[in-house]
Amino acid sequence: MKKIKIIAIESDYGAGTRGAKLGPQALLKAVNNLNSSLLSGISVHAIIPDEPEIMDLHPTAKNIDTVINVQNRIIELVQHTLSSNEFPFIISGDHSNGLAGISALKNFYAEDSVGVIWIDAHADIHSPYTSPSGNLHGMPLAAAMGIGSTKNDKNNINIDITEKWNELLTLGDKKITPKLKPENIVFIDIRDLEDEEISILKERNIKFFTPEHKKEAGISSIIKQTLAHLAKCEHLLVSFDVDSLDPTVSFGTGTPVPGGLSEQEAVELLTAFMVQPNLKLFEITEINPILDRQHPMEEVAAEIIVKILPALLA
């Protein structure tokens, strides 16, 4: 049985829409409302960033200083959790924080390979050189793969942002970059991509499943193919962005996209991954409680957590 530590990251500085920082506590409250005993005995540690005196709104990498500070705090806490033989169960405000989980695992298991299952409507492989928004929640996997300037660049980057991007690429005490090999990533249900991201997926031969793949093959086949593709990875990380869910379930997330997972499909996917013995970290992210009060995302996510957490605890 895994001993779980919940890490609630109350930061949404990587997102374009404010409010996701409220997601972790809203989700914990919703889980307790459904099953008051499920989280009994599980410690919760919150990371709350200091409010910057001046908002950094550089157009190609917004709030990058604050994001870097948050990442370093997450890495320290995740590595301490791993060294205590506890399982980091991360509830994150926005998906820029996913980089910290990958960085912590790679620093902790420096000689081993880390595999990432990224369940998301988006690929999150932009960089300051290509991002149309400058929001860092669209860049964590580019940073994890060590992607800098490429032939697909379309933004002019000043020296300050170049240095700070390189700081994100080398997060962690061991300054490892890249932290993640393209062959050790699987995307599930991605469906909203820019041309620059499509180029990276094709050029680096990254495994991905779209909603069309889901319709043709089914969830069980995607699970089998995902695990087979990552079979040589010693350690797995699963990151679940709630925008992978279809907006008919809830649009309480910053970037909802039609064609997503049903709640039942999400539960089937995540339950299969929860029971993998080499799963070392789970993240759920991008719950924004202020965006959909008719069908609150935290309540949908709580239903999912209540169904999948017993598999992790078994």
Backbone bond lengths (Angstrom), bond angles and torsions (degrees), N, CA, C in turn:
res aa  C-N    CA-C-N  psi(-1)  N-CA   C-N-CA  omega(-1)  CA-C   N-CA-C  phi
1 M - - - 1.469 - - 1.526 109.79 -
2 K 1.334 115.89 131.87 1.453 120.72 178.76 1.531 110.63 -78.15
3 K 1.323 115.42 138.37 1.459 120.58 171.27 1.526 107.80 -92.57
4 I 1.305 116.48 118.68 1.458 121.65 -170.91 1.526 111.37 -98.65
5 K 1.319 115.18 140.94 1.461 121.72 166.72 1.529 107.32 -121.04
6 I 1.312 116.28 124.30 1.461 120.78 177.34 1.526 109.08 -87.13
7 I 1.324 115.01 127.30 1.461 121.33 177.45 1.524 107.48 -113.52
8 A 1.319 116.23 112.01 1.464 122.10 -177.80 1.527 108.82 -99.87
9 I 1.322 116.04 111.64 1.463 121.22 -176.48 1.525 108.52 -100.23
10 E 1.311 115.78 101.98 1.462 120.88 -173.00 1.528 110.17 -92.81
11 S 1.324 113.90 62.78 1.465 120.94 -178.85 1.516 109.64 -136.62
12 D 1.330 116.08 134.80 1.462 120.54 175.13 1.527 110.96 -131.03
13 Y 1.335 115.90 29.96 1.460 119.86 -178.30 1.525 113.10 -71.85
14 G 1.327 117.26 -12.93 1.458 119.48 176.19 1.510 113.58 -89.39
15 A 1.322 117.20 -7.40 1.466 121.78 -175.08 1.523 111.38 -95.67
16 G 1.329 115.00 159.90 1.451 120.14 177.18 1.507 112.96 -86.91
17 T 1.336 116.77 -19.05 1.460 122.66 -179.69 1.519 108.99 -118.98
18 R 1.302 117.49 124.61 1.460 121.37 179.83 1.528 110.75 -71.99
19 G 1.322 115.27 154.88 1.461 121.24 175.77 1.509 114.39 125.85
20 A 1.347 117.47 -22.71 1.462 120.05 -178.42 1.525 112.46 -67.67
21 K 1.335 117.61 -19.12 1.467 119.06 177.20 1.525 111.47 -64.33
22 L 1.325 116.67 -19.61 1.464 121.45 177.17 1.522 111.94 -82.34
23 G 1.326 116.97 -11.84 1.456 121.56 -174.40 1.516 115.77 -61.66
24 P 1.352 118.98 -46.71 1.465 118.90 -177.55 1.525 113.99 -56.96
25 Q 1.318 117.58 -49.09 1.466 119.23 -178.51 1.524 111.50 -70.08
26 A 1.334 116.91 -34.63 1.466 119.76 177.05 1.521 110.78 -63.75
27 L 1.336 116.78 -40.07 1.462 120.45 178.99 1.523 111.12 -66.92
28 L 1.320 117.64 -44.64 1.464 120.32 179.27 1.525 111.21 -60.06
29 K 1.320 116.49 -41.06 1.462 120.27 177.80 1.524 110.87 -64.02
30 A 1.330 116.80 -42.09 1.463 120.67 -179.49 1.526 111.66 -66.36
31 V 1.337 117.18 -37.96 1.469 120.46 176.90 1.521 110.06 -63.73
32 N 1.311 117.14 -45.08 1.470 120.59 178.72 1.519 112.29 -63.02
33 N 1.322 117.12 -33.38 1.465 120.41 177.21 1.526 111.62 -66.50
34 L 1.336 116.18 -33.13 1.464 120.54 179.66 1.521 112.21 -80.76
35 N 1.336 115.66 -40.51 1.465 120.64 -176.17 1.524 108.29 -149.75
36 S 1.296 116.30 95.46 1.467 121.23 -172.64 1.523 113.18 -68.55
37 S 1.329 117.81 -16.65 1.461 120.29 -177.91 1.526 113.09 -97.65
38 L 1.341 117.69 -12.94 1.464 120.46 -172.71 1.523 112.40 -60.67
39 L 1.311 116.90 -41.57 1.464 120.90 -177.04 1.524 112.85 -95.89
40 S 1.321 116.50 8.10 1.458 120.59 179.77 1.529 110.51 -60.98
41 G 1.304 116.64 128.79 1.458 121.04 178.90 1.512 114.53 84.94
42 I 1.333 117.60 -3.79 1.462 121.39 178.39 1.527 108.71 -95.64
43 S 1.324 116.22 124.69 1.464 119.62 -178.64 1.526 110.66 -77.30
44 V 1.312 115.25 146.54 1.462 122.24 178.75 1.526 108.50 -121.73
45 H 1.326 115.99 125.90 1.458 121.37 178.20 1.524 108.36 -119.84
46 A 1.306 116.96 123.61 1.462 121.48 -178.09 1.525 111.25 -99.87
47 I 1.323 114.85 141.18 1.459 121.81 171.23 1.520 107.19 -113.75
48 I 1.321 115.51 114.59 1.463 121.54 -178.15 1.525 107.61 -119.04
49 P 1.325 118.07 113.91 1.467 119.40 -177.01 1.516 112.30 -69.92
50 D 1.317 115.06 150.50 1.460 119.91 172.05 1.522 108.82 -70.23
51 E 1.319 116.00 139.24 1.462 119.75 177.45 1.531 109.06 -68.90
52 P 1.331 117.58 125.23 1.470 118.68 178.68 1.523 110.94 -66.76
53 E 1.329 115.43 144.62 1.465 119.19 178.72 1.527 110.94 -64.52
54 I 1.338 114.97 -36.99 1.463 120.73 178.38 1.524 107.87 -129.72
55 M 1.327 117.67 126.87 1.456 120.96 178.21 1.525 109.60 -68.42
56 D 1.330 116.00 128.54 1.460 121.86 178.88 1.524 108.09 -90.19
57 L 1.304 116.38 104.11 1.462 120.21 -176.21 1.524 111.41 -112.05
58 H 1.335 116.18 40.66 1.459 118.66 174.69 1.524 108.25 -57.00
59 P 1.308 118.36 130.07 1.469 120.37 -169.74 1.520 115.61 -62.96
60 T 1.325 118.84 -21.04 1.466 119.33 -177.25 1.526 113.87 -102.05
61 A 1.332 117.85 -10.94 1.474 121.06 -179.76 1.525 108.18 -158.74
62 K 1.317 116.29 76.18 1.464 121.95 -172.40 1.531 111.60 -68.60
63 N 1.319 115.59 134.72 1.475 122.78 176.01 1.527 112.91 59.90
64 I 1.319 117.25 30.63 1.464 119.74 -173.02 1.529 112.11 -63.83
65 D 1.331 118.71 -34.26 1.469 119.87 179.01 1.522 111.31 -62.96
66 T 1.331 116.17 -46.45 1.463 120.33 179.44 1.518 110.79 -64.65
67 V 1.328 116.78 -41.18 1.464 120.43 179.39 1.522 110.75 -61.95
68 I 1.317 117.83 -42.89 1.468 120.76 178.43 1.526 110.54 -60.07
69 N 1.319 117.09 -44.23 1.467 120.46 179.30 1.525 111.57 -61.26
70 V 1.325 116.39 -43.01 1.466 120.32 178.71 1.523 110.32 -64.17
71 Q 1.337 117.01 -43.28 1.464 120.87 -179.74 1.529 111.32 -57.42
72 N 1.314 115.92 -45.28 1.465 119.32 -178.54 1.527 111.75 -63.44
73 R 1.319 117.39 -36.83 1.467 120.42 177.80 1.526 110.84 -67.84
74 I 1.320 116.48 -39.20 1.469 119.97 178.21 1.522 110.31 -64.05
75 I 1.320 116.45 -46.63 1.465 120.60 -178.71 1.523 110.70 -57.23
76 E 1.309 116.62 -46.23 1.471 120.52 -179.96 1.526 111.19 -59.74
77 L 1.324 117.30 -44.19 1.461 120.76 -177.85 1.524 111.41 -71.33
78 V 1.324 117.77 -40.06 1.468 120.36 179.47 1.521 110.42 -65.38
79 Q 1.321 117.67 -42.93 1.460 119.68 179.56 1.523 111.24 -65.40
80 H 1.311 117.70 -37.60 1.467 120.51 175.45 1.522 110.20 -64.13
81 T 1.322 116.63 -39.41 1.465 121.33 178.31 1.520 110.77 -62.51
82 L 1.322 116.86 -45.60 1.466 121.22 179.30 1.528 111.18 -64.35
83 S 1.317 116.89 -40.58 1.469 119.98 -179.53 1.518 111.94 -68.09
84 S 1.340 116.78 -20.20 1.469 121.87 176.86 1.524 111.88 -91.77
85 N 1.334 115.86 11.02 1.471 122.04 -178.45 1.524 112.24 58.66
86 E 1.323 115.16 35.95 1.455 121.34 175.57 1.529 109.30 -110.35
87 F 1.327 115.20 158.46 1.462 121.32 -178.19 1.527 109.29 -99.42
88 P 1.344 118.09 121.12 1.467 119.98 178.96 1.534 110.80 -76.15
89 F 1.313 115.89 113.19 1.467 122.99 176.76 1.526 105.79 -108.59
90 I 1.320 115.56 100.72 1.459 120.93 -169.10 1.522 111.10 -97.29
91 I 1.319 115.28 129.31 1.466 122.15 169.94 1.521 105.44 -112.75
92 S 1.315 115.15 110.91 1.453 120.12 -168.31 1.519 111.87 -113.75
93 G 1.322 115.92 146.57 1.452 120.29 176.48 1.516 112.05 -64.19
94 D 1.334 116.52 -64.80 1.463 118.99 178.36 1.523 110.77 -126.80
95 H 1.335 115.44 166.56 1.460 120.19 -167.48 1.523 114.17 -78.95
96 S 1.326 118.64 -5.88 1.463 118.08 172.60 1.518 110.33 -59.76
97 N 1.330 116.31 -27.85 1.464 121.46 -178.65 1.523 112.84 -69.08
98 G 1.335 116.81 -14.60 1.459 119.84 177.53 1.515 112.65 -61.04
99 L 1.327 116.87 -29.14 1.462 120.38 177.53 1.518 111.33 -60.58
100 A 1.319 117.12 -37.91 1.464 120.64 -178.00 1.520 111.51 -65.02
101 G 1.331 117.14 -39.08 1.456 119.81 177.81 1.515 111.79 -62.13
102 I 1.332 116.32 -45.81 1.467 120.81 177.64 1.523 110.18 -62.13
103 S 1.322 116.27 -44.56 1.468 120.88 -178.96 1.521 111.52 -61.95
104 A 1.327 116.44 -42.14 1.465 120.36 179.94 1.522 111.22 -64.28
105 L 1.336 116.65 -44.76 1.467 119.51 179.23 1.520 111.02 -61.96
106 K 1.335 116.46 -45.65 1.462 119.36 -177.24 1.518 111.31 -67.30
107 N 1.328 118.09 -35.68 1.458 119.71 176.68 1.522 111.45 -68.80
108 F 1.331 116.35 -36.49 1.463 120.65 -178.14 1.525 111.09 -74.48
109 Y 1.325 116.53 -38.01 1.470 122.23 179.97 1.525 108.78 -114.69
110 A 1.308 116.32 59.66 1.464 121.52 -168.97 1.526 113.67 -60.40
111 E 1.315 117.58 -32.14 1.461 120.51 -176.34 1.528 112.85 -89.63
112 D 1.312 116.97 -5.81 1.467 121.60 -175.80 1.524 110.97 -106.48
113 S 1.326 114.46 165.31 1.462 119.52 177.98 1.523 110.38 -93.35
114 V 1.316 115.62 138.71 1.461 123.14 178.46 1.520 108.57 -109.50
115 G 1.327 116.39 127.97 1.456 121.83 175.96 1.513 110.29 -105.57
116 V 1.330 116.16 141.75 1.463 121.47 -175.85 1.520 110.36 -123.15
117 I 1.328 115.71 126.89 1.464 122.84 172.12 1.522 106.46 -105.47
118 W 1.312 116.38 112.88 1.468 123.04 -172.34 1.522 108.17 -111.41
119 I 1.318 116.47 102.98 1.466 122.35 -177.06 1.523 107.16 -98.62
120 D 1.329 116.53 109.24 1.463 119.79 -164.46 1.527 108.86 -165.51
121 A 1.317 116.59 150.79 1.465 120.09 171.80 1.524 111.47 -73.87
122 H 1.331 116.44 -17.90 1.461 122.18 -174.45 1.525 110.29 -123.33
123 A 1.335 115.99 159.03 1.464 119.98 -178.94 1.525 112.78 -86.85
124 D 1.322 117.97 -23.72 1.471 121.86 177.27 1.524 112.35 57.38
125 I 1.340 115.74 39.17 1.472 120.10 179.63 1.530 111.45 -119.86
126 H 1.320 115.89 27.97 1.461 119.73 168.81 1.527 108.85 -78.41
127 S 1.310 114.91 170.16 1.458 122.96 173.03 1.527 107.00 -140.14
128 P 1.333 118.06 173.36 1.468 118.17 175.74 1.532 112.87 -57.88
129 Y 1.334 115.81 -21.90 1.462 119.90 -179.71 1.529 112.94 -75.49
130 T 1.337 117.11 -20.54 1.468 120.08 -174.37 1.521 114.58 -126.48
131 S 1.314 118.68 -17.12 1.465 121.27 -170.69 1.531 112.45 -62.57
132 P 1.332 117.41 130.07 1.464 119.71 175.65 1.527 112.92 -77.67
133 S 1.334 117.32 -16.04 1.467 121.02 -175.51 1.526 113.72 -113.25
134 G 1.326 117.53 -27.51 1.458 121.08 -173.62 1.512 113.79 79.03
135 N 1.343 117.35 5.08 1.467 120.98 179.67 1.526 109.72 -82.28
136 L 1.315 116.52 125.01 1.462 120.70 -172.60 1.522 113.60 -72.06
137 H 1.343 118.68 -13.70 1.466 117.78 176.10 1.528 111.62 -70.29
138 G 1.324 117.42 -7.89 1.458 120.95 174.25 1.515 113.26 -97.63
139 M 1.335 117.77 13.31 1.466 121.00 -173.05 1.528 116.80 -128.99
140 P 1.334 122.11 -0.63 1.469 119.39 -170.49 1.518 114.68 -61.08
141 L 1.325 118.26 -37.74 1.460 118.87 -177.06 1.521 112.07 -77.53
142 A 1.324 117.61 -28.20 1.462 119.36 172.61 1.526 109.79 -62.41
143 A 1.329 115.92 -43.14 1.465 119.80 177.96 1.522 110.99 -64.86
144 A 1.333 116.76 -42.14 1.468 120.21 -179.54 1.522 111.51 -63.45
145 M 1.341 116.91 -33.30 1.466 120.92 179.13 1.523 112.50 -86.76
146 G 1.331 117.01 -0.83 1.455 119.87 177.43 1.514 114.45 74.86
147 I 1.326 117.06 27.69 1.464 121.00 -175.74 1.530 110.25 -81.85
148 G 1.314 115.29 125.24 1.456 121.61 175.55 1.512 110.06 -116.32
149 S 1.307 115.78 -130.79 1.458 120.82 179.64 1.530 110.27 -70.39
150 T 1.339 116.81 134.67 1.466 122.37 178.45 1.530 109.10 -136.35
151 K 1.313 115.77 179.99 1.472 120.71 178.77 1.530 111.82 -67.20
152 N 1.340 116.62 -14.08 1.463 120.66 -178.10 1.529 113.49 -91.84
153 D 1.332 117.54 6.31 1.466 120.66 -178.18 1.527 111.36 -56.38
154 K 1.336 115.12 140.59 1.466 118.98 174.14 1.528 112.51 -136.11
155 N 1.339 116.98 -5.14 1.467 121.09 179.74 1.523 110.74 -111.27
156 N 1.313 116.37 146.01 1.457 121.50 173.01 1.530 108.87 -87.50
157 I 1.323 116.38 125.97 1.465 122.10 -175.11 1.522 109.29 -113.51
158 N 1.337 116.62 129.68 1.463 118.20 177.44 1.528 110.56 -82.39
159 I 1.309 115.81 171.45 1.465 120.91 -174.92 1.524 111.43 -62.44
160 D 1.319 116.94 -38.28 1.464 121.05 -178.79 1.526 111.08 -61.05
161 I 1.321 117.69 -47.07 1.463 120.84 179.97 1.524 110.71 -69.02
162 T 1.333 117.35 -35.82 1.466 120.34 176.32 1.522 110.53 -58.88
163 E 1.324 116.85 -44.95 1.463 121.01 -179.81 1.525 111.36 -66.66
164 K 1.323 116.89 -39.85 1.467 119.74 -179.48 1.523 111.50 -71.35
165 W 1.323 117.33 -35.40 1.465 119.99 174.91 1.526 109.98 -63.51
166 N 1.320 116.75 -42.08 1.465 120.06 176.93 1.523 111.27 -63.24
167 E 1.317 116.73 -31.21 1.464 120.50 175.88 1.530 110.46 -65.91
168 L 1.330 116.99 -39.49 1.465 120.22 175.62 1.524 111.03 -65.41
169 L 1.327 116.87 -38.98 1.462 120.58 -179.99 1.525 111.77 -62.58
170 T 1.327 116.93 -29.83 1.470 121.00 -174.30 1.527 112.40 -110.62
171 L 1.315 117.47 26.51 1.465 120.70 178.70 1.522 110.99 -55.50
172 G 1.325 115.83 146.99 1.460 121.10 177.93 1.514 111.62 103.29
173 D 1.327 115.92 153.55 1.459 121.14 -176.18 1.522 112.97 -59.41
174 K 1.341 116.43 -32.60 1.464 119.78 -175.53 1.522 113.16 -88.92
175 K 1.326 117.03 -3.15 1.473 122.46 174.78 1.527 112.69 55.46
176 I 1.308 116.88 34.03 1.461 121.21 -177.26 1.523 110.37 -71.84
177 T 1.307 116.67 129.90 1.463 122.18 170.86 1.526 108.59 -153.30
178 P 1.293 120.19 134.77 1.467 125.17 -5.35 1.527 111.13 -72.76
179 K 1.305 115.68 155.63 1.457 121.78 178.74 1.525 111.86 -93.94
180 L 1.306 115.34 -16.07 1.456 120.49 -171.40 1.520 109.64 -140.49
181 K 1.335 115.66 128.39 1.457 120.57 176.56 1.531 109.72 -87.00
182 P 1.327 117.67 143.83 1.471 119.91 -179.84 1.520 113.54 -55.44
183 E 1.323 116.61 -35.20 1.470 119.61 -178.69 1.526 112.66 -72.70
184 N 1.322 117.12 -8.25 1.466 121.15 -179.76 1.529 112.70 -104.87
185 I 1.326 116.16 23.31 1.465 122.36 177.18 1.521 109.12 -121.23
186 V 1.325 116.15 139.73 1.465 121.51 167.90 1.525 108.04 -131.31
187 F 1.322 115.15 124.47 1.463 121.42 173.64 1.521 109.60 -94.99
188 I 1.315 116.18 137.66 1.466 120.86 177.12 1.526 109.47 -123.69
189 D 1.322 114.63 124.24 1.472 125.57 175.08 1.524 114.05 71.39
190 I 1.340 117.07 26.70 1.466 118.10 174.63 1.531 109.44 -70.60
191 R 1.325 115.49 141.65 1.468 119.11 -174.40 1.527 113.73 -156.38
192 D 1.312 118.93 3.22 1.458 121.44 179.86 1.524 107.77 -134.17
193 L 1.333 116.23 93.81 1.459 121.95 -171.35 1.523 111.35 -127.11
194 E 1.332 116.33 145.44 1.457 121.41 169.77 1.526 109.42 -91.15
195 D 1.330 115.43 163.58 1.468 120.74 -176.71 1.522 111.77 -57.42
196 E 1.330 116.92 -38.59 1.465 120.06 -178.50 1.524 111.09 -63.62
197 E 1.331 116.85 -36.09 1.463 120.53 178.89 1.527 111.06 -71.87
198 I 1.320 116.09 -39.96 1.468 120.05 177.42 1.523 110.16 -60.09
199 S 1.330 116.66 -39.99 1.466 120.43 178.43 1.521 111.46 -61.31
200 I 1.334 116.96 -42.82 1.466 120.25 179.26 1.522 110.86 -64.17
201 L 1.328 117.16 -43.96 1.463 120.58 179.36 1.521 111.03 -58.25
202 K 1.331 116.40 -43.72 1.466 120.45 -177.46 1.522 111.67 -74.01
203 E 1.329 116.95 -46.75 1.463 120.73 -176.13 1.520 112.19 -64.88
204 R 1.333 116.91 -33.28 1.465 120.60 -177.11 1.524 112.52 -101.38
205 N 1.331 115.06 4.40 1.472 121.15 174.97 1.529 111.89 53.84
206 I 1.333 115.45 50.21 1.462 121.50 -178.18 1.524 109.79 -85.74
207 K 1.309 116.27 134.86 1.467 122.35 -178.35 1.524 109.89 -73.92
208 F 1.345 115.93 132.18 1.465 118.65 177.47 1.519 110.56 -151.00
209 F 1.330 114.31 154.10 1.460 122.38 176.51 1.526 108.58 -125.08
210 T 1.319 115.74 130.68 1.461 122.55 177.63 1.526 109.09 -101.58
211 P 1.326 118.55 172.60 1.468 119.95 173.97 1.528 112.88 -56.91
212 E 1.337 117.16 -31.23 1.464 120.15 177.55 1.524 110.86 -64.90
213 H 1.343 116.39 -41.35 1.469 119.58 175.82 1.525 110.42 -60.57
214 K 1.319 115.57 -40.52 1.474 120.50 -179.39 1.522 110.71 -61.73
215 K 1.323 116.42 -43.49 1.462 120.41 -179.86 1.525 111.51 -65.43
216 E 1.326 116.21 -39.10 1.463 120.64 -176.78 1.525 112.50 -76.01
217 A 1.332 116.48 -43.85 1.469 120.17 -171.34 1.519 113.59 -101.15
218 G 1.335 117.53 -30.05 1.457 120.71 -176.60 1.520 111.89 91.57
219 I 1.309 115.99 158.36 1.462 122.26 -177.29 1.526 111.99 -63.21
220 S 1.319 117.51 -42.17 1.471 119.61 -176.96 1.522 111.14 -62.56
221 S 1.323 117.36 -37.03 1.460 120.52 177.74 1.525 111.13 -68.27
222 I 1.319 116.80 -39.61 1.466 120.24 177.93 1.526 110.69 -63.27
223 I 1.314 116.98 -40.14 1.467 120.70 176.82 1.527 110.53 -59.51
224 K 1.327 116.80 -48.93 1.466 121.39 -178.75 1.523 111.28 -62.21
225 Q 1.329 116.48 -44.55 1.464 119.83 -179.23 1.528 111.48 -65.99
226 T 1.314 116.41 -38.32 1.467 120.78 179.24 1.525 111.06 -62.83
227 L 1.313 116.32 -49.61 1.467 120.19 -178.51 1.527 111.39 -66.84
228 A 1.324 116.90 -35.39 1.465 120.00 177.25 1.527 110.40 -66.07
229 H 1.319 116.50 -40.47 1.462 120.76 -178.87 1.526 111.40 -64.77
230 L 1.324 116.90 -32.95 1.467 121.51 -176.85 1.528 112.65 -103.23
231 A 1.314 116.47 17.33 1.471 120.90 -172.96 1.530 112.98 -61.60
232 K 1.319 117.81 -27.09 1.459 120.41 -177.92 1.534 113.12 -87.54
233 C 1.315 117.29 -3.75 1.471 120.63 179.78 1.526 110.01 -80.44
234 E 1.325 116.12 129.62 1.464 119.35 179.92 1.528 112.49 -70.25
235 H 1.327 116.47 -30.64 1.461 120.55 -174.50 1.525 109.62 -134.88
236 L 1.340 115.45 141.96 1.458 121.05 -179.59 1.523 111.46 -118.52
237 L 1.320 114.89 146.08 1.461 123.58 171.82 1.522 107.36 -126.76
238 V 1.312 116.65 131.96 1.466 121.59 175.81 1.520 108.49 -114.28
239 S 1.324 115.85 124.47 1.462 121.16 177.56 1.522 108.81 -119.12
240 F 1.331 115.70 121.55 1.462 122.62 -174.90 1.522 109.93 -115.09
241 D 1.320 115.47 104.09 1.461 121.47 174.56 1.522 107.43 -86.57
242 V 1.326 117.19 126.33 1.463 119.31 -175.84 1.523 112.61 -67.52
243 D 1.343 118.35 -10.14 1.461 117.73 173.69 1.525 111.91 -74.01
244 S 1.342 116.33 -4.26 1.470 119.62 170.20 1.525 110.95 -69.65
245 L 1.325 116.78 -21.28 1.464 121.25 176.82 1.524 110.24 -74.85
246 D 1.310 116.24 149.13 1.455 120.12 177.97 1.532 110.19 -68.18
247 P 1.328 118.43 142.19 1.471 120.49 179.49 1.525 114.31 -60.23
248 T 1.334 117.69 -18.04 1.467 118.62 175.53 1.519 111.37 -69.03
249 V 1.336 117.14 -22.33 1.463 121.40 174.85 1.528 108.94 -74.31
250 S 1.319 115.28 -49.80 1.467 122.98 175.11 1.516 107.31 -172.13
251 F 1.321 117.43 143.19 1.465 119.10 172.15 1.527 110.19 -108.56
252 G 1.329 116.38 29.29 1.456 121.92 178.84 1.510 112.76 -82.97
253 T 1.338 115.73 55.34 1.454 123.02 177.07 1.520 106.88 -149.26
254 G 1.325 117.24 157.24 1.453 119.94 -170.90 1.510 115.69 -66.90
255 T 1.348 117.01 -27.13 1.466 119.97 -174.30 1.530 110.95 -136.15
256 P 1.338 118.70 66.52 1.467 120.72 -179.93 1.529 111.61 -69.47
257 V 1.346 115.80 144.03 1.464 121.41 -178.90 1.525 108.74 -138.75
258 P 1.326 118.86 128.78 1.473 120.94 178.86 1.526 112.11 -60.42
259 G 1.328 115.14 156.21 1.461 120.98 175.73 1.511 114.46 94.21
260 G 1.328 117.27 16.42 1.453 120.50 -173.51 1.511 115.44 -89.03
261 L 1.317 114.49 -169.71 1.458 122.87 -177.61 1.522 111.33 -73.37
262 S 1.316 115.45 149.56 1.460 120.08 166.37 1.524 108.10 -82.35
263 E 1.312 116.48 166.14 1.462 119.61 176.93 1.524 110.43 -60.50
264 Q 1.317 117.62 -40.92 1.462 121.43 -179.70 1.524 111.16 -63.55
265 E 1.340 117.33 -41.43 1.464 120.54 178.71 1.524 110.90 -65.11
266 A 1.318 116.90 -39.56 1.465 120.19 178.05 1.524 111.13 -62.91
267 V 1.313 116.43 -42.68 1.468 120.73 179.01 1.525 110.51 -63.06
268 E 1.326 117.20 -42.30 1.468 120.61 -179.87 1.523 110.85 -62.99
269 L 1.322 116.15 -45.74 1.463 120.55 178.07 1.522 111.56 -59.64
270 L 1.311 115.70 -54.53 1.458 120.49 -172.18 1.519 112.52 -68.27
271 T 1.316 117.50 -36.09 1.465 119.85 177.85 1.521 110.42 -61.45
272 A 1.332 116.25 -41.52 1.469 120.16 178.95 1.521 111.52 -62.79
273 F 1.312 117.04 -37.26 1.462 119.92 -179.50 1.530 112.05 -79.30
274 M 1.321 118.15 -29.88 1.466 121.62 -179.49 1.525 112.45 -61.78
275 V 1.316 117.02 -30.58 1.469 120.06 -174.43 1.528 112.56 -88.11
276 Q 1.321 117.90 -0.15 1.462 119.64 179.58 1.528 110.02 -71.20
277 P 1.322 118.06 126.98 1.470 120.10 -175.20 1.525 113.95 -64.46
278 N 1.330 117.05 -23.01 1.469 119.16 -179.39 1.528 113.16 -97.33
279 L 1.343 117.22 11.38 1.463 119.76 173.42 1.526 108.85 -70.63
280 K 1.323 116.96 123.12 1.461 120.90 -174.71 1.525 113.94 -115.10
281 L 1.344 117.59 -12.03 1.462 119.68 -179.48 1.521 109.13 -160.76
282 F 1.334 115.53 140.06 1.466 121.38 174.48 1.518 108.85 -127.88
283 E 1.320 114.96 139.52 1.467 120.74 177.64 1.522 109.77 -131.41
284 I 1.316 116.34 136.55 1.462 122.73 168.14 1.518 106.65 -121.05
285 T 1.339 116.58 136.97 1.462 118.67 -168.66 1.520 112.99 -149.19
286 E 1.327 114.62 166.23 1.478 125.32 173.13 1.533 114.28 71.65
287 I 1.327 118.06 28.21 1.470 121.28 172.04 1.528 107.88 -80.36
288 N 1.324 116.26 121.00 1.461 119.87 179.33 1.526 109.52 -118.70
289 P 1.321 117.47 101.67 1.472 121.17 -172.63 1.525 114.84 -66.45
290 I 1.324 117.79 -16.19 1.464 118.34 -174.70 1.526 113.23 -92.58
291 L 1.334 118.21 -2.63 1.462 119.97 -172.25 1.522 115.00 -95.27
292 D 1.316 118.97 -24.42 1.469 119.99 -178.54 1.520 108.65 -144.18
293 R 1.320 116.47 93.03 1.459 119.28 -178.17 1.521 112.06 -86.85
294 Q 1.340 118.03 -13.32 1.461 119.80 176.72 1.526 110.82 -75.53
295 H 1.334 115.96 -39.72 1.470 121.98 177.06 1.529 107.46 -130.54
296 P 1.323 118.03 75.79 1.464 120.91 -172.76 1.528 112.92 -57.64
297 M 1.330 115.70 128.44 1.459 120.51 -178.51 1.524 111.58 -61.65
298 E 1.344 117.20 -34.78 1.464 117.74 -178.89 1.525 111.96 -63.30
299 E 1.324 117.11 -29.86 1.467 120.06 178.44 1.524 110.93 -74.04
300 V 1.333 116.42 -39.28 1.470 120.34 175.48 1.527 109.71 -63.54
301 A 1.332 116.11 -47.49 1.464 120.28 -179.95 1.521 111.35 -62.78
302 A 1.324 117.21 -36.26 1.466 120.52 178.24 1.520 111.07 -64.01
303 E 1.324 116.77 -40.53 1.468 120.38 176.31 1.525 110.26 -58.16
304 I 1.320 116.00 -41.70 1.462 120.56 179.59 1.524 110.57 -66.32
305 I 1.327 117.10 -46.79 1.467 121.04 -178.32 1.524 111.04 -61.17
306 V 1.308 116.98 -43.49 1.469 120.82 -179.53 1.528 110.76 -60.50
307 K 1.327 116.92 -31.37 1.464 120.54 -178.85 1.524 113.28 -83.87
308 I 1.333 117.75 -30.38 1.469 119.19 -175.31 1.522 113.64 -97.23
309 L 1.323 118.21 -25.52 1.463 120.06 -174.87 1.528 113.02 -62.10
310 P 1.339 119.87 -38.28 1.469 118.71 177.01 1.525 113.21 -57.36
311 A 1.342 117.54 -32.35 1.463 120.20 177.87 1.521 110.75 -65.81
312 L 1.324 116.81 -36.52 1.459 120.71 178.13 1.519 111.35 -71.83
313 L 1.322 116.43 -34.60 1.464 121.26 -177.88 1.521 113.17 -80.33
314 A 1.331 116.68 -15.88 1.476 120.50 -174.18 1.525 111.48 -65.09
